[in-house]
Amino acid sequence: MDNSKRVSIIVPVYNAAWNLDRCIQSLINQTYTNIEIILVNDGSKDDSLEICRNYATKDDRIIIIDKTNSGVSDTRNLGILKASSEYISFVDSDDWVDETYIENFNIERIDVDRFIAVQGIVYDVANRDTQNVMFEYPSLKMSIPESVEEIRKYKIFNNGCPVAKLFSKRVIIENNLLFNSKLSLNEDHLFVLDYYACIDDIFLCNSINYHYYYDYKIPSLTKNFHSSSEYINIAYFIRSSFERLISRFDMPVYYWRDSYIFFGPIQLVKASMSALVERNSFDKFKYIVSIWKQSNIQSELLIIDDVYIKSFIRIVDCYNIYILFGVQYTLFLIQQFKSKLKYFIKKYILKY
């Protein structure tokens, strides 16, 4: 009899037939066998559901949930509610994991209820032999708020991916920590931030078993255009969540300067970029600038290597809004041209 603790692996599935076999196969081959694999089909229009059903006939650990399309947040939330295990991990259907993915969370060392376990992530690009490490950590246990130095050193809060993490279902349910289905971006980072606000211990794992796959030719939610109003909306939520989280630490805001830009400021800057291609662009741009000024964002804490963003931050407080708009619009057009040129080179010259 297997006395190990059970883990529910939740996989939101939407039109993923092109890569779903690799994802599911990597899960059923886990060396840690006490798992349930919850495949939640979000109204796929391709053969995704059929692929899921074929695997379910071969492995009784697989549970299939078929639902009408309502987005990745609702899909993950349904998986959480259906999970029967005390631990939960998320895997996206276009990604895959190594066979020791669950094993390397080292569940046997987790002796507390209010925790999170975090692994590294490797970034795999289609038709490229190289891999880029997105996140990498040592083997370490930290406590909130005592381990503030280590939390900042390893930029723990910057990693907002729900994947490559092990969550406590008890913490999620008791604190009603579901993904916000009203948001269309950064809802995953918001969920992770809110989860950190409810736990006491962080277990870092010195393993990288999660493969985040990217193919610029394949449509993806993260490649979709987002309106300025969407960015403004998430800016409010994620900044509030971040401020609530760091309030647990007796440290000034300046201490978190490596993370500060990701929680409100960057979303407002991106809102200004979206506004430039929307109707009534000047009025919307002006409105976003007014939000920025009212938010009392500390520009000296914002560090990022992007010409448009750096320019916005430097002159956002200028008196003449027309100058600011003109400068940003010009930089935006330059960046759009460079992006299209890069796409052309990749597709027609480098052939990947």
N, C-alpha and C positions, 0 to 999 in steps of 0.2 A: 504493500500500500504506500502511495506517495504522500508523505507527511509535509511536503514543502508548501509554502503559501502560494495561493493561486493568483494569477495575473490575467486580467482581461485586456486584450489588445484590440483597440477600436480603429477600424479602417473606414473612413468616409470614401465612398466610391461614386464617381460621376464621369461617365464617358472615358473610362480608363482601360478599355479593352487592349489597347496597344502595348500596355506594360503591366497589366494586372497579374498575369501568370508569374512574372518574376517576383512581384511583391508577395503574393500569397505563398508561393513556394518557399520564399525565405522565412516565412512565419511558421509554416508547418514543419520546417527542418530545424527548429530551435532545439538546442541542447537542453534547455530548461523546458520540460515537457508539461508541467502543470499549468496550462494556459487555456483560455478560451479566446477564439478569434471571432470578433464581431464585425461582419462585413455589412455596412449600412449603405444600400444602394439608393442614391438620391435621384431617382427618376431618370437613370441613364437611357440614352437613345441608341446606344450601340449594343454590343454583345456582352457588356460587363455583367449583367445579372445572370446570364447563362453560364458564364465562366465561374461565377461564385457558386452557383448551384452544382456544377460539375465537381468542384472541389469538396463541397459539403457532403456529397455522396461517398467520398473517399476518406474523410476525416471527421469524426463525430465531435471534435472540439470546435468546429466551425458553426457559427450561428449567422443566419442571413436575415436581415431586415430590409424589406422593400417598401419604399415610400415615394410619394410624389415629390417632385423637385421643389426644394425650399431653401437651398443654400447649405454651405459647409457647417455653419454654426448650429443650425437645427439638427443637422445630421450627426454631428459629434455629440450634441446634447442627448439625442435619443439613444445613442450608444452608451453614454454614461448611465442613463436611467435603466437600461436593460442589462448592464454589467452585473454579474453575480459574484465577482471576486472582490477581495479587499484592496487590491492594487489595480491601477489602471495605467496603460501606456497607449500613446497614439502613434500610428504610422499612416502616412499618406499613401494613396494608392499608386502614385507614379514614382514612389521611392522604394527602396528595399533595405534590408538589414542583414548583417552577418549572422551566422548561426548561433553565436554566443551573445547576441544582443541582450536578451532577457537575463541570461546567466551572469553577465558582467555588471548588472546592477547590484550584485552581491547582496541579495535580499536577506540572507542569513545574518548580516551585520546590522540590519535595521531593527533597532530595539525600542523605537518610539512610535507614537501614532501620528503626530503632527510633523510631517517631514516631506521632503522631495529628494529624489535621487536624479542626478544629472550626468549624462554622458556627452562625449564630443560628437561632432557632425562633420562629415566630409562632403564636399561639393563636387558632384560628377557632372561634367558638361558633355552633351551629346557629341560623338565623333571626335572626342579629344582623349588622349591617353593619360594626360596628367589629371591629378586630383588636388583640389585645394581644401585645406582644413579650415572650416568655418569656426569651430569652437573646439578647444582641447583643454583638458583639466588634469590635475594630479589627483591621486587618491587621498581624499581629505574629508573629514567631518567638520562642519562649521555650525555655529549656533547663532540665532538671531535674538537679541542684537549684539551679543558679546563679540562675535567674530567680524566686526565691522571692517577691520583692516584687510582681511582675506577676501571678504565679499567685494570690496572695492578693487583689490588687486586683480582678481580674476574676472572683474566686470560681469558678475553673476546676473544682474538685472538687465544687462544689454541683450542677453539671450532670451528672446521672447517666444522662441519656437516651442509649441506644445509637444513636438516629437522629441525623441531621444531623452525622455524624462519618465520617471515613475512617480505617480501620484497616489495619494491615499483617497479612496472613494469616500471614506467616512468624513474627511475634511471637506471634500467637495459638496457632499449632500448636506452636512450640518451647517455649512455657511452659504448654501444656495449659490455655488460658484459655477454657473453655466456660461457658455459662450453667448455673447450679446448678438442676437440674430438681427438686430436693427442696424448693426454696423457692417460695412462692406469691406473694411480694411483694418488691419491692426487689432482685430477682435481677438486673435490668438494671443498677442502680446498682452493685451488687457487682461485676459483670463489668467495668464501666468503671473502677472503682477499682483492681481487680487489674491491668488493662491499664496504667494509669498507672504502676504500680509496676515495670513491665518496660520502660519506654521512656526515652528521653533528650531528645526534642524534641517541642514542641507548636507546631503551626502554626494560628494563629487567622485566620479569614477574615471580612472586613467585609461579609458578605452574609447575607441572611436569605431562604432559598429553601424552607425546610421548613414546611409547614402542618400543624400538629397540630390535628386536628378533634375537637370535643367536642359531643355531643348527649345531654342528660340523659335523653332518652326511650329511647335505645338501650342495651341491656345491654352491659356492658364489664367486663373483669377488674378494672379499677381501682375499680369501683363495688361489687364484691362485699364481703360481710362477711368479715373475717379474725378468727380466734380469737386469744385471748391467747397461746396456745402458739406460734402462727405468728409473732406479733410478737416474742416472746421469742427464738425461734430466729434470726430475721434480725438482731435486736439484737446477738447474739453474733458472728455472721459479719461484719456490716458494721463493727462497732467494731474487731474484730481486723484487718480489711483496712485501715481508715483509719489505725490506729496503725502498721501496717507501712509504709504509704505515707509518712506524715509523718516517720517515722524517717529517711528519706532526706535530710531537711532539718535543719540544725543550728539549730533554733528551738524555743523552749518551747511547750508545748501552748497557752498563752494566746494565742499568735500566731494560732492558727487558730480563734478564738472565733466568727467569722462562719459557720463550717462545723460547729463542734463538735456542735451539737444534732442534726444530721441523721444522725449515725453512732453509734447506740446509744440515746442519751437519748430521742429522739422516738419510737422504736419501743417502748420500755418504757412511756412515757406512754400510747401508743395501746393497748398491752396492758392497761393498767389500765382503760381505757375499755371494751374488749371484755369484760373480766372482769365488769363491772357487769351484763351481761345474760346471763351464763352461769350454769350450775348451780354451787352452792357458791361464789357470787360473792365473799363475804367472804374465804374461805380463799385463793382465787386472787389476790385483790387484795393480801392480806397477803403472799403469796409473792412477788409482783412487787415490792412495796416492799422486801422483804428482798434481792432481786437488785439493786435500785437501790443500796442501801446498801453491799452487798458490792463493787459495781463501782467504788466511789470516784469517782463522777461529780462533777465540779466545778460545782456549781449556779450559781456566779457567771459562768460562761461561757455560760450558756443564755439566749439572747435570742429571744423569739418573741411575737407578738401574738395570743394565744389565752387566753381567760379560764380554761378548764379546765386547760390546760398550765401557765400561770403560777401558778395556785393550787397545783397538784400540786408544782411545783418549790419553791415557797416553804415549804410545810409538810410536805414528805415526811419531813423529819427529826424531826418532832414525836414525842414519846414516846407519845401516845395514838393508837393505830391506828384506834380507833373514830371519833374526831373526824375524822381524815383521810378515812376511808371515807364518813362522812356528808356531809362538805363536797363531796367529789368526786361522789358519787352525785346530790346536789342539782343541782350545776352540769351534770352529764351530762344530767339530765332537761330542764333549761332549754334546753340546746343542741339536744337532740332536738326539742323543741317548735319552736324557731326554725327548724330545718332543714325540718321538715314544713310550716311556715307559708310559708317561702320557696318551696318546691316548689309549693304550692297557688297562690300568687300568680303564679308563672311560667306554670303550666299553664292556669289558668282566668281570670286577669285580664289578664296581659300577652300571653298566647297565643303563647308560644314555648317 
